[in-house]
Amino acid sequence: MFDYLESFVTLIEQKPELFTDEDRQDLIQQAPNWSDDKDDLKDEIVRCLEERPIINEALKSPSTKARNRLGGEGQKAPPIEKEDWKPILINCIHRCLPTTNGKNPDSKSSS
């Protein structure tokens, strides 16, 4: 079964170069207004990505399909609770999507 949200997280983590600064800013601005309900959240992200055909196509690619998450000792991780998807996505966007200067905005600069 295709898990859209998990595949979206995988895409952000594996192919952040597909997202422009404009994409990142748009996602950051929309994220606080996203639903906490997993099904509604999926619908909101689908709408958000409708105008981004490159990201949509990459999301459907077999290499981006949700990977099997492993928990401790190589066992399959427990399923993600419905209410946890929104914070997971927001964290992933902030952590993985680059800014124009190519640096992660949440990383500390070593001066």
C-alpha positions, 0 to 999 in steps of 0.5 A: 500500500502506498503511504503518501505521507511516509513517502513524502517524508522519504522524498524530503530526506532523500531528495531535498534538492528537488525543493526550491527555497520558494517550495520550502517557504511555502511549506513552512508557511502552510504547515502550522495550518495543516490538520492534525488528522492524517487523512486531512493532512495528506489531502492538504499536502496533495493540494500543496504539491499540485503545482509542483509536478517535479516533486509530484512525479518524484513522489510516485517514483519507486525509489521514493516509496516509503521505506521500511522503518526499523526500530531497535535491534532491526525489528520493524518500528511501531506504526506512527500515530495519526496525531504525530504526522504533522510534527514529523513533517514540520520537523523534516521540512526544517531539518532537511530542506536547504536554503539558497546558501545550501546550509541547513537553516537549523544548523549552528554555524561554527565561527 
